[in-house]
């Protein structure tokens, strides 16, 4: 059965991707500190989540590393985009840094 789960744990997210999950979305929340949430869909996510929490999770370490790197890349790209929005949110409309003398 197809399911969906939201995780903030990079290792759990990478494990779920290794086991056939698909990364559908990355959300960034900012409530004093920025937190990335990964929305993962796929079959048997409840069972996989339980296996992960209970220490029964087994995975190919090379696949885990690749999944971790993928999640980090996507997360940091999303963080850079949202940081730009927050960083320049208070600047006057039409402002150009090159015009400031």
Gaussian input, Z-matrix of N, CA and C with variables (Angstrom, degrees):
# hf/3-21g

backbone

0 1
 N
 C     1     B1
 C     2     B2     1     A1
 N     3     B3     2     A2     1     D1
 C     4     B4     3     A3     2     D2
 C     5     B5     4     A4     3     D3
 N     6     B6     5     A5     4     D4
 C     7     B7     6     A6     5     D5
 C     8     B8     7     A7     6     D6
 N     9     B9     8     A8     7     D7
 C    10    B10     9     A9     8     D8
 C    11    B11    10    A10     9     D9
 N    12    B12    11    A11    10    D10
 C    13    B13    12    A12    11    D11
 C    14    B14    13    A13    12    D12
 N    15    B15    14    A14    13    D13
 C    16    B16    15    A15    14    D14
 C    17    B17    16    A16    15    D15
 N    18    B18    17    A17    16    D16
 C    19    B19    18    A18    17    D17
 C    20    B20    19    A19    18    D18
 N    21    B21    20    A20    19    D19
 C    22    B22    21    A21    20    D20
 C    23    B23    22    A22    21    D21
 N    24    B24    23    A23    22    D22
 C    25    B25    24    A24    23    D23
 C    26    B26    25    A25    24    D24
 N    27    B27    26    A26    25    D25
 C    28    B28    27    A27    26    D26
 C    29    B29    28    A28    27    D27
 N    30    B30    29    A29    28    D28
 C    31    B31    30    A30    29    D29
 C    32    B32    31    A31    30    D30
 N    33    B33    32    A32    31    D31
 C    34    B34    33    A33    32    D32
 C    35    B35    34    A34    33    D33
 N    36    B36    35    A35    34    D34
 C    37    B37    36    A36    35    D35
 C    38    B38    37    A37    36    D36
 N    39    B39    38    A38    37    D37
 C    40    B40    39    A39    38    D38
 C    41    B41    40    A40    39    D39
 N    42    B42    41    A41    40    D40
 C    43    B43    42    A42    41    D41
 C    44    B44    43    A43    42    D42
 N    45    B45    44    A44    43    D43
 C    46    B46    45    A45    44    D44
 C    47    B47    46    A46    45    D45
 N    48    B48    47    A47    46    D46
 C    49    B49    48    A48    47    D47
 C    50    B50    49    A49    48    D48
 N    51    B51    50    A50    49    D49
 C    52    B52    51    A51    50    D50
 C    53    B53    52    A52    51    D51
 N    54    B54    53    A53    52    D52
 C    55    B55    54    A54    53    D53
 C    56    B56    55    A55    54    D54
 N    57    B57    56    A56    55    D55
 C    58    B58    57    A57    56    D56
 C    59    B59    58    A58    57    D57
 N    60    B60    59    A59    58    D58
 C    61    B61    60    A60    59    D59
 C    62    B62    61    A61    60    D60
 N    63    B63    62    A62    61    D61
 C    64    B64    63    A63    62    D62
 C    65    B65    64    A64    63    D63
 N    66    B66    65    A65    64    D64
 C    67    B67    66    A66    65    D65
 C    68    B68    67    A67    66    D66
 N    69    B69    68    A68    67    D67
 C    70    B70    69    A69    68    D68
 C    71    B71    70    A70    69    D69
 N    72    B72    71    A71    70    D70
 C    73    B73    72    A72    71    D71
 C    74    B74    73    A73    72    D72
 N    75    B75    74    A74    73    D73
 C    76    B76    75    A75    74    D74
 C    77    B77    76    A76    75    D75
 N    78    B78    77    A77    76    D76
 C    79    B79    78    A78    77    D77
 C    80    B80    79    A79    78    D78
 N    81    B81    80    A80    79    D79
 C    82    B82    81    A81    80    D80
 C    83    B83    82    A82    81    D81
 N    84    B84    83    A83    82    D82
 C    85    B85    84    A84    83    D83
 C    86    B86    85    A85    84    D84
 N    87    B87    86    A86    85    D85
 C    88    B88    87    A87    86    D86
 C    89    B89    88    A88    87    D87
 N    90    B90    89    A89    88    D88
 C    91    B91    90    A90    89    D89
 C    92    B92    91    A91    90    D90
 N    93    B93    92    A92    91    D91
 C    94    B94    93    A93    92    D92
 C    95    B95    94    A94    93    D93
 N    96    B96    95    A95    94    D94
 C    97    B97    96    A96    95    D95
 C    98    B98    97    A97    96    D96
 N    99    B99    98    A98    97    D97
 C   100   B100    99    A99    98    D98
 C   101   B101   100   A100    99    D99
 N   102   B102   101   A101   100   D100
 C   103   B103   102   A102   101   D101
 C   104   B104   103   A103   102   D102
 N   105   B105   104   A104   103   D103
 C   106   B106   105   A105   104   D104
 C   107   B107   106   A106   105   D105
 N   108   B108   107   A107   106   D106
 C   109   B109   108   A108   107   D107
 C   110   B110   109   A109   108   D108
 N   111   B111   110   A110   109   D109
 C   112   B112   111   A111   110   D110
 C   113   B113   112   A112   111   D111
 N   114   B114   113   A113   112   D112
 C   115   B115   114   A114   113   D113
 C   116   B116   115   A115   114   D114
 N   117   B117   116   A116   115   D115
 C   118   B118   117   A117   116   D116
 C   119   B119   118   A118   117   D117
 N   120   B120   119   A119   118   D118
 C   121   B121   120   A120   119   D119
 C   122   B122   121   A121   120   D120
 N   123   B123   122   A122   121   D121
 C   124   B124   123   A123   122   D122
 C   125   B125   124   A124   123   D123
 N   126   B126   125   A125   124   D124
 C   127   B127   126   A126   125   D125
 C   128   B128   127   A127   126   D126
 N   129   B129   128   A128   127   D127
 C   130   B130   129   A129   128   D128
 C   131   B131   130   A130   129   D129
 N   132   B132   131   A131   130   D130
 C   133   B133   132   A132   131   D131
 C   134   B134   133   A133   132   D132
 N   135   B135   134   A134   133   D133
 C   136   B136   135   A135   134   D134
 C   137   B137   136   A136   135   D135
 N   138   B138   137   A137   136   D136
 C   139   B139   138   A138   137   D137
 C   140   B140   139   A139   138   D138
 N   141   B141   140   A140   139   D139
 C   142   B142   141   A141   140   D140
 C   143   B143   142   A142   141   D141
 N   144   B144   143   A143   142   D142
 C   145   B145   144   A144   143   D143
 C   146   B146   145   A145   144   D144
 N   147   B147   146   A146   145   D145
 C   148   B148   147   A147   146   D146
 C   149   B149   148   A148   147   D147
 N   150   B150   149   A149   148   D148
 C   151   B151   150   A150   149   D149
 C   152   B152   151   A151   150   D150
 N   153   B153   152   A152   151   D151
 C   154   B154   153   A153   152   D152
 C   155   B155   154   A154   153   D153
 N   156   B156   155   A155   154   D154
 C   157   B157   156   A156   155   D155
 C   158   B158   157   A157   156   D156
 N   159   B159   158   A158   157   D157
 C   160   B160   159   A159   158   D158
 C   161   B161   160   A160   159   D159
 N   162   B162   161   A161   160   D160
 C   163   B163   162   A162   161   D161
 C   164   B164   163   A163   162   D162
 N   165   B165   164   A164   163   D163
 C   166   B166   165   A165   164   D164
 C   167   B167   166   A166   165   D165
 N   168   B168   167   A167   166   D166
 C   169   B169   168   A168   167   D167
 C   170   B170   169   A169   168   D168
 N   171   B171   170   A170   169   D169
 C   172   B172   171   A171   170   D170
 C   173   B173   172   A172   171   D171
 N   174   B174   173   A173   172   D172
 C   175   B175   174   A174   173   D173
 C   176   B176   175   A175   174   D174
 N   177   B177   176   A176   175   D175
 C   178   B178   177   A177   176   D176
 C   179   B179   178   A178   177   D177
 N   180   B180   179   A179   178   D178
 C   181   B181   180   A180   179   D179
 C   182   B182   181   A181   180   D180
 N   183   B183   182   A182   181   D181
 C   184   B184   183   A183   182   D182
 C   185   B185   184   A184   183   D183
 N   186   B186   185   A185   184   D184
 C   187   B187   186   A186   185   D185
 C   188   B188   187   A187   186   D186
 N   189   B189   188   A188   187   D187
 C   190   B190   189   A189   188   D188
 C   191   B191   190   A190   189   D189
 N   192   B192   191   A191   190   D190
 C   193   B193   192   A192   191   D191
 C   194   B194   193   A193   192   D192
 N   195   B195   194   A194   193   D193
 C   196   B196   195   A195   194   D194
 C   197   B197   196   A196   195   D195
 N   198   B198   197   A197   196   D196
 C   199   B199   198   A198   197   D197
 C   200   B200   199   A199   198   D198
 N   201   B201   200   A200   199   D199
 C   202   B202   201   A201   200   D200
 C   203   B203   202   A202   201   D201
 N   204   B204   203   A203   202   D202
 C   205   B205   204   A204   203   D203
 C   206   B206   205   A205   204   D204
 N   207   B207   206   A206   205   D205
 C   208   B208   207   A207   206   D206
 C   209   B209   208   A208   207   D207
 N   210   B210   209   A209   208   D208
 C   211   B211   210   A210   209   D209
 C   212   B212   211   A211   210   D210
 N   213   B213   212   A212   211   D211
 C   214   B214   213   A213   212   D212
 C   215   B215   214   A214   213   D213
 N   216   B216   215   A215   214   D214
 C   217   B217   216   A216   215   D215
 C   218   B218   217   A217   216   D216
 N   219   B219   218   A218   217   D217
 C   220   B220   219   A219   218   D218
 C   221   B221   220   A220   219   D219
 N   222   B222   221   A221   220   D220
 C   223   B223   222   A222   221   D221
 C   224   B224   223   A223   222   D222
 N   225   B225   224   A224   223   D223
 C   226   B226   225   A225   224   D224
 C   227   B227   226   A226   225   D225
 N   228   B228   227   A227   226   D226
 C   229   B229   228   A228   227   D227
 C   230   B230   229   A229   228   D228
 N   231   B231   230   A230   229   D229
 C   232   B232   231   A231   230   D230
 C   233   B233   232   A232   231   D231
 N   234   B234   233   A233   232   D232
 C   235   B235   234   A234   233   D233
 C   236   B236   235   A235   234   D234
 N   237   B237   236   A236   235   D235
 C   238   B238   237   A237   236   D236
 C   239   B239   238   A238   237   D237
 N   240   B240   239   A239   238   D238
 C   241   B241   240   A240   239   D239
 C   242   B242   241   A241   240   D240
 N   243   B243   242   A242   241   D241
 C   244   B244   243   A243   242   D242
 C   245   B245   244   A244   243   D243
 N   246   B246   245   A245   244   D244
 C   247   B247   246   A246   245   D245
 C   248   B248   247   A247   246   D246
 N   249   B249   248   A248   247   D247
 C   250   B250   249   A249   248   D248
 C   251   B251   250   A250   249   D249
 N   252   B252   251   A251   250   D250
 C   253   B253   252   A252   251   D251
 C   254   B254   253   A253   252   D252
 N   255   B255   254   A254   253   D253
 C   256   B256   255   A255   254   D254
 C   257   B257   256   A256   255   D255
 N   258   B258   257   A257   256   D256
 C   259   B259   258   A258   257   D257
 C   260   B260   259   A259   258   D258
 N   261   B261   260   A260   259   D259
 C   262   B262   261   A261   260   D260
 C   263   B263   262   A262   261   D261
 N   264   B264   263   A263   262   D262
 C   265   B265   264   A264   263   D263
 C   266   B266   265   A265   264   D264
 N   267   B267   266   A266   265   D265
 C   268   B268   267   A267   266   D266
 C   269   B269   268   A268   267   D267
 N   270   B270   269   A269   268   D268
 C   271   B271   270   A270   269   D269
 C   272   B272   271   A271   270   D270
 N   273   B273   272   A272   271   D271
 C   274   B274   273   A273   272   D272
 C   275   B275   274   A274   273   D273
 N   276   B276   275   A275   274   D274
 C   277   B277   276   A276   275   D275
 C   278   B278   277   A277   276   D276
 N   279   B279   278   A278   277   D277
 C   280   B280   279   A279   278   D278
 C   281   B281   280   A280   279   D279
 N   282   B282   281   A281   280   D280
 C   283   B283   282   A282   281   D281
 C   284   B284   283   A283   282   D282
 N   285   B285   284   A284   283   D283
 C   286   B286   285   A285   284   D284
 C   287   B287   286   A286   285   D285
 N   288   B288   287   A287   286   D286
 C   289   B289   288   A288   287   D287
 C   290   B290   289   A289   288   D288
 N   291   B291   290   A290   289   D289
 C   292   B292   291   A291   290   D290
 C   293   B293   292   A292   291   D291
 N   294   B294   293   A293   292   D292
 C   295   B295   294   A294   293   D293
 C   296   B296   295   A295   294   D294
 N   297   B297   296   A296   295   D295
 C   298   B298   297   A297   296   D296
 C   299   B299   298   A298   297   D297
 N   300   B300   299   A299   298   D298
 C   301   B301   300   A300   299   D299
 C   302   B302   301   A301   300   D300

   B1=1.4426
   B2=1.5283
   B3=1.3170
   B4=1.4628
   B5=1.5205
   B6=1.3153
   B7=1.4513
   B8=1.5125
   B9=1.3176
   B10=1.4602
   B11=1.5183
   B12=1.3318
   B13=1.4510
   B14=1.5329
   B15=1.3364
   B16=1.4659
   B17=1.5159
   B18=1.3268
   B19=1.4661
   B20=1.5294
   B21=1.3297
   B22=1.4614
   B23=1.5265
   B24=1.3127
   B25=1.4645
   B26=1.5358
   B27=1.3372
   B28=1.4678
   B29=1.5232
   B30=1.3252
   B31=1.4631
   B32=1.5248
   B33=1.3215
   B34=1.4698
   B35=1.5264
   B36=1.3187
   B37=1.4549
   B38=1.5196
   B39=1.3263
   B40=1.4615
   B41=1.5260
   B42=1.3294
   B43=1.4574
   B44=1.5272
   B45=1.3251
   B46=1.4604
   B47=1.5271
   B48=1.3367
   B49=1.4602
   B50=1.5328
   B51=1.3270
   B52=1.4653
   B53=1.5261
   B54=1.3071
   B55=1.4606
   B56=1.5331
   B57=1.3199
   B58=1.4604
   B59=1.5091
   B60=1.3258
   B61=1.4569
   B62=1.5133
   B63=1.3273
   B64=1.4638
   B65=1.5223
   B66=1.3040
   B67=1.4595
   B68=1.5202
   B69=1.3422
   B70=1.4568
   B71=1.5181
   B72=1.3298
   B73=1.4619
   B74=1.5166
   B75=1.3268
   B76=1.4633
   B77=1.5158
   B78=1.3303
   B79=1.4638
   B80=1.5260
   B81=1.3123
   B82=1.4616
   B83=1.5193
   B84=1.3294
   B85=1.4698
   B86=1.5221
   B87=1.3069
   B88=1.4594
   B89=1.5177
   B90=1.3203
   B91=1.4649
   B92=1.5235
   B93=1.3272
   B94=1.4555
   B95=1.5188
   B96=1.3267
   B97=1.4716
   B98=1.5183
   B99=1.2967
   B100=1.4591
   B101=1.5300
   B102=1.3279
   B103=1.4584
   B104=1.5199
   B105=1.3367
   B106=1.4623
   B107=1.5233
   B108=1.3177
   B109=1.4582
   B110=1.5193
   B111=1.3228
   B112=1.4585
   B113=1.5235
   B114=1.3149
   B115=1.4529
   B116=1.5280
   B117=1.3293
   B118=1.4612
   B119=1.5222
   B120=1.3248
   B121=1.4575
   B122=1.5180
   B123=1.3262
   B124=1.4524
   B125=1.5114
   B126=1.3206
   B127=1.4664
   B128=1.5235
   B129=1.3119
   B130=1.4741
   B131=1.5272
   B132=1.3291
   B133=1.4631
   B134=1.5267
   B135=1.3229
   B136=1.4680
   B137=1.5303
   B138=1.3220
   B139=1.4637
   B140=1.5295
   B141=1.3256
   B142=1.4653
   B143=1.5301
   B144=1.3353
   B145=1.4609
   B146=1.5257
   B147=1.3121
   B148=1.4670
   B149=1.5315
   B150=1.3275
   B151=1.4655
   B152=1.5247
   B153=1.3268
   B154=1.4670
   B155=1.5277
   B156=1.3461
   B157=1.4628
   B158=1.5222
   B159=1.3243
   B160=1.4763
   B161=1.5252
   B162=1.3254
   B163=1.4629
   B164=1.5243
   B165=1.3285
   B166=1.4619
   B167=1.5297
   B168=1.3135
   B169=1.4619
   B170=1.5193
   B171=1.3165
   B172=1.4555
   B173=1.5169
   B174=1.3283
   B175=1.4616
   B176=1.5270
   B177=1.3176
   B178=1.4591
   B179=1.5339
   B180=1.3399
   B181=1.4707
   B182=1.5320
   B183=1.3131
   B184=1.4676
   B185=1.5329
   B186=1.3355
   B187=1.4596
   B188=1.5261
   B189=1.3280
   B190=1.4584
   B191=1.5215
   B192=1.3304
   B193=1.4708
   B194=1.5265
   B195=1.3380
   B196=1.4693
   B197=1.5246
   B198=1.3187
   B199=1.4605
   B200=1.5254
   B201=1.3343
   B202=1.4700
   B203=1.5232
   B204=1.3250
   B205=1.4648
   B206=1.5248
   B207=1.3299
   B208=1.4661
   B209=1.5288
   B210=1.3383
   B211=1.4660
   B212=1.5230
   B213=1.3176
   B214=1.4745
   B215=1.5208
   B216=1.3353
   B217=1.4664
   B218=1.5270
   B219=1.3306
   B220=1.4612
   B221=1.5291
   B222=1.3353
   B223=1.4568
   B224=1.5340
   B225=1.3288
   B226=1.4638
   B227=1.5216
   B228=1.3182
   B229=1.4588
   B230=1.5311
   B231=1.3127
   B232=1.4655
   B233=1.5377
   B234=1.3367
   B235=1.4641
   B236=1.5262
   B237=1.3311
   B238=1.4711
   B239=1.5199
   B240=1.3278
   B241=1.4660
   B242=1.5196
   B243=1.3304
   B244=1.4638
   B245=1.5198
   B246=1.3301
   B247=1.4584
   B248=1.5183
   B249=1.3119
   B250=1.4606
   B251=1.5139
   B252=1.3339
   B253=1.4716
   B254=1.5176
   B255=1.3426
   B256=1.4627
   B257=1.5216
   B258=1.2985
   B259=1.4617
   B260=1.5270
   B261=1.3263
   B262=1.4595
   B263=1.5246
   B264=1.3188
   B265=1.4665
   B266=1.5243
   B267=1.3248
   B268=1.4662
   B269=1.5238
   B270=1.2985
   B271=1.4579
   B272=1.5221
   B273=1.3333
   B274=1.4683
   B275=1.5230
   B276=1.3109
   B277=1.4682
   B278=1.5176
   B279=1.3134
   B280=1.4618
   B281=1.5148
   B282=1.3429
   B283=1.4647
   B284=1.5200
   B285=1.2924
   B286=1.4722
   B287=1.5291
   B288=1.3113
   B289=1.4844
   B290=1.5193
   B291=1.3161
   B292=1.4696
   B293=1.5162
   B294=1.3351
   B295=1.4520
   B296=1.5243
   B297=1.3174
   B298=1.4604
   B299=1.5190
   B300=1.3146
   B301=1.4892
   B302=1.4878
   A1=109.87
   A2=116.05
   A3=123.12
   A4=109.59
   A5=117.32
   A6=121.58
   A7=111.03
   A8=115.61
   A9=122.59
   A10=108.10
   A11=115.56
   A12=120.57
   A13=108.50
   A14=115.73
   A15=121.79
   A16=108.08
   A17=116.86
   A18=120.65
   A19=109.61
   A20=115.27
   A21=120.78
   A22=110.63
   A23=117.15
   A24=123.95
   A25=109.10
   A26=116.55
   A27=120.96
   A28=111.93
   A29=117.06
   A30=119.85
   A31=111.16
   A32=116.63
   A33=119.08
   A34=109.86
   A35=117.01
   A36=120.45
   A37=111.86
   A38=116.75
   A39=120.73
   A40=110.80
   A41=116.99
   A42=120.70
   A43=110.60
   A44=116.98
   A45=120.53
   A46=111.63
   A47=117.21
   A48=120.02
   A49=110.99
   A50=116.83
   A51=120.96
   A52=111.88
   A53=116.04
   A54=121.02
   A55=112.61
   A56=116.91
   A57=120.71
   A58=115.59
   A59=117.29
   A60=119.92
   A61=111.52
   A62=115.49
   A63=121.12
   A64=108.65
   A65=116.62
   A66=121.51
   A67=108.82
   A68=115.84
   A69=120.40
   A70=112.63
   A71=116.26
   A72=118.13
   A73=109.91
   A74=115.31
   A75=122.44
   A76=106.65
   A77=116.42
   A78=121.85
   A79=108.08
   A80=115.91
   A81=121.80
   A82=107.79
   A83=115.72
   A84=121.49
   A85=107.33
   A86=115.32
   A87=119.67
   A88=108.60
   A89=115.97
   A90=121.01
   A91=108.42
   A92=115.56
   A93=120.75
   A94=111.54
   A95=115.45
   A96=120.90
   A97=107.58
   A98=115.51
   A99=119.90
   A100=110.50
   A101=115.65
   A102=121.90
   A103=108.20
   A104=116.00
   A105=120.79
   A106=109.29
   A107=115.43
   A108=122.66
   A109=107.64
   A110=116.17
   A111=122.19
   A112=109.13
   A113=117.17
   A114=122.71
   A115=107.16
   A116=115.91
   A117=122.02
   A118=109.05
   A119=115.96
   A120=121.53
   A121=109.21
   A122=115.71
   A123=120.03
   A124=111.77
   A125=115.75
   A126=120.65
   A127=112.07
   A128=117.00
   A129=124.00
   A130=114.89
   A131=118.05
   A132=119.75
   A133=112.49
   A134=117.59
   A135=119.73
   A136=111.11
   A137=116.09
   A138=120.36
   A139=110.81
   A140=116.31
   A141=120.47
   A142=110.90
   A143=116.47
   A144=120.56
   A145=110.46
   A146=116.46
   A147=121.23
   A148=111.00
   A149=117.06
   A150=120.80
   A151=111.23
   A152=116.30
   A153=121.06
   A154=110.79
   A155=116.24
   A156=120.84
   A157=112.86
   A158=117.54
   A159=121.49
   A160=113.45
   A161=117.47
   A162=120.38
   A163=114.31
   A164=117.24
   A165=120.52
   A166=111.97
   A167=118.02
   A168=121.68
   A169=110.70
   A170=115.65
   A171=122.46
   A172=107.82
   A173=115.90
   A174=119.53
   A175=109.34
   A176=115.77
   A177=122.09
   A178=107.38
   A179=118.02
   A180=119.64
   A181=114.09
   A182=117.72
   A183=120.11
   A184=110.03
   A185=116.43
   A186=120.29
   A187=110.78
   A188=116.82
   A189=120.45
   A190=111.06
   A191=116.45
   A192=120.33
   A193=110.63
   A194=116.78
   A195=120.43
   A196=111.45
   A197=117.24
   A198=121.19
   A199=111.04
   A200=117.01
   A201=121.00
   A202=110.72
   A203=116.15
   A204=120.13
   A205=111.10
   A206=116.95
   A207=120.66
   A208=110.61
   A209=116.83
   A210=120.12
   A211=111.25
   A212=116.87
   A213=119.83
   A214=111.27
   A215=116.52
   A216=119.96
   A217=111.13
   A218=116.27
   A219=120.61
   A220=110.29
   A221=116.80
   A222=121.39
   A223=110.98
   A224=117.13
   A225=119.39
   A226=111.60
   A227=117.96
   A228=120.52
   A229=110.16
   A230=116.61
   A231=121.55
   A232=110.51
   A233=117.08
   A234=120.42
   A235=111.49
   A236=117.24
   A237=120.16
   A238=110.93
   A239=116.58
   A240=119.88
   A241=111.28
   A242=117.66
   A243=119.67
   A244=111.22
   A245=117.88
   A246=120.74
   A247=110.06
   A248=116.81
   A249=120.83
   A250=111.29
   A251=116.71
   A252=120.11
   A253=111.08
   A254=116.91
   A255=120.19
   A256=111.13
   A257=116.92
   A258=121.29
   A259=111.30
   A260=116.54
   A261=120.23
   A262=112.83
   A263=117.62
   A264=120.92
   A265=112.57
   A266=119.10
   A267=121.83
   A268=113.88
   A269=117.58
   A270=117.97
   A271=109.58
   A272=117.45
   A273=120.82
   A274=111.86
   A275=116.42
   A276=120.63
   A277=109.60
   A278=116.88
   A279=121.38
   A280=113.16
   A281=117.89
   A282=122.69
   A283=110.34
   A284=116.48
   A285=122.50
   A286=106.93
   A287=115.84
   A288=119.70
   A289=110.16
   A290=118.43
   A291=120.59
   A292=111.78
   A293=118.68
   A294=122.09
   A295=112.40
   A296=117.04
   A297=120.71
   A298=108.79
   A299=117.14
   A300=120.71
   A301=109.13
   D1=134.90
   D2=-179.61
   D3=-74.91
   D4=134.92
   D5=179.37
   D6=-137.65
   D7=175.18
   D8=178.60
   D9=-136.77
   D10=140.17
   D11=178.16
   D12=-141.56
   D13=144.77
   D14=173.67
   D15=-105.89
   D16=129.99
   D17=179.27
   D18=-132.78
   D19=148.84
   D20=172.63
   D21=-109.24
   D22=-11.07
   D23=-178.78
   D24=-83.44
   D25=115.73
   D26=-179.63
   D27=-58.51
   D28=-42.18
   D29=-176.54
   D30=-68.19
   D31=-40.90
   D32=177.40
   D33=-64.79
   D34=-42.69
   D35=177.91
   D36=-60.68
   D37=-43.78
   D38=178.92
   D39=-64.44
   D40=-40.48
   D41=176.78
   D42=-59.59
   D43=-47.10
   D44=-179.33
   D45=-62.43
   D46=-37.14
   D47=176.51
   D48=-65.75
   D49=-40.74
   D50=178.51
   D51=-61.79
   D52=-29.86
   D53=-175.96
   D54=-94.21
   D55=16.39
   D56=174.03
   D57=106.45
   D58=1.16
   D59=177.49
   D60=-72.33
   D61=162.02
   D62=179.42
   D63=-126.38
   D64=132.82
   D65=177.19
   D66=-78.01
   D67=114.63
   D68=-178.91
   D69=-95.12
   D70=-33.97
   D71=-174.18
   D72=-161.43
   D73=151.71
   D74=171.53
   D75=-123.65
   D76=125.47
   D77=178.49
   D78=-113.88
   D79=144.40
   D80=176.30
   D81=-115.10
   D82=121.70
   D83=174.86
   D84=-103.25
   D85=144.20
   D86=178.81
   D87=-130.19
   D88=96.05
   D89=177.70
   D90=-123.94
   D91=58.93
   D92=-175.52
   D93=99.97
   D94=-34.62
   D95=171.80
   D96=-144.92
   D97=148.93
   D98=-176.06
   D99=-81.17
   D100=132.85
   D101=-179.90
   D102=-128.61
   D103=128.19
   D104=177.10
   D105=-91.81
   D106=135.15
   D107=176.13
   D108=-119.63
   D109=129.40
   D110=-179.36
   D111=-103.49
   D112=126.47
   D113=176.04
   D114=-98.31
   D115=114.72
   D116=-175.80
   D117=-119.09
   D118=134.70
   D119=177.09
   D120=-119.34
   D121=153.13
   D122=177.35
   D123=161.25
   D124=177.81
   D125=-179.37
   D126=-79.28
   D127=147.25
   D128=171.38
   D129=60.14
   D130=30.90
   D131=-176.97
   D132=-64.72
   D133=-33.94
   D134=178.27
   D135=-62.53
   D136=-45.29
   D137=179.24
   D138=-65.68
   D139=-43.29
   D140=-179.92
   D141=-63.75
   D142=-41.27
   D143=177.62
   D144=-61.14
   D145=-43.05
   D146=178.04
   D147=-63.12
   D148=-45.16
   D149=177.59
   D150=-58.87
   D151=-41.09
   D152=-179.80
   D153=-63.63
   D154=-48.60
   D155=-178.13
   D156=-66.56
   D157=-31.57
   D158=-177.27
   D159=-90.72
   D160=-0.49
   D161=178.02
   D162=81.31
   D163=16.83
   D164=178.53
   D165=-96.67
   D166=3.95
   D167=-175.69
   D168=-74.03
   D169=126.70
   D170=175.09
   D171=-122.47
   D172=136.62
   D173=-175.46
   D174=-151.79
   D175=153.83
   D176=173.62
   D177=-70.28
   D178=121.94
   D179=-175.48
   D180=-63.40
   D181=-30.59
   D182=178.27
   D183=-68.75
   D184=-41.79
   D185=176.91
   D186=-64.55
   D187=-38.96
   D188=178.51
   D189=-62.30
   D190=-44.80
   D191=178.60
   D192=-60.79
   D193=-44.88
   D194=179.71
   D195=-63.49
   D196=-40.23
   D197=178.40
   D198=-66.97
   D199=-40.77
   D200=176.32
   D201=-60.20
   D202=-46.68
   D203=179.86
   D204=-61.80
   D205=-40.45
   D206=178.99
   D207=-62.92
   D208=-47.49
   D209=179.56
   D210=-61.83
   D211=-42.65
   D212=178.53
   D213=-61.89
   D214=-44.62
   D215=179.95
   D216=-59.80
   D217=-47.30
   D218=-179.29
   D219=-65.07
   D220=-42.02
   D221=-179.13
   D222=-63.35
   D223=-47.95
   D224=-177.68
   D225=-67.62
   D226=-34.49
   D227=175.85
   D228=-62.91
   D229=-44.65
   D230=178.26
   D231=-64.68
   D232=-41.05
   D233=177.85
   D234=-62.66
   D235=-41.16
   D236=178.31
   D237=-61.89
   D238=-40.85
   D239=179.86
   D240=-66.40
   D241=-43.77
   D242=-179.38
   D243=-72.40
   D244=-32.22
   D245=178.40
   D246=-62.82
   D247=-40.56
   D248=178.51
   D249=-60.81
   D250=-38.86
   D251=178.59
   D252=-64.97
   D253=-45.04
   D254=-178.44
   D255=-71.72
   D256=-38.36
   D257=-176.43
   D258=-62.79
   D259=-37.28
   D260=-175.64
   D261=-106.46
   D262=13.56
   D263=-175.81
   D264=-64.97
   D265=-31.42
   D266=-175.40
   D267=-97.08
   D268=2.79
   D269=-178.61
   D270=-79.81
   D271=149.34
   D272=-178.54
   D273=-62.15
   D274=144.33
   D275=179.25
   D276=-61.57
   D277=135.93
   D278=179.90
   D279=83.88
   D280=1.56
   D281=-178.79
   D282=-66.91
   D283=135.32
   D284=174.66
   D285=-126.60
   D286=121.37
   D287=-178.36
   D288=-58.12
   D289=-34.34
   D290=-178.44
   D291=-68.96
   D292=-16.47
   D293=-179.52
   D294=-90.60
   D295=-10.91
   D296=-178.56
   D297=-76.50
   D298=121.91
   D299=-179.11
   D300=-124.07

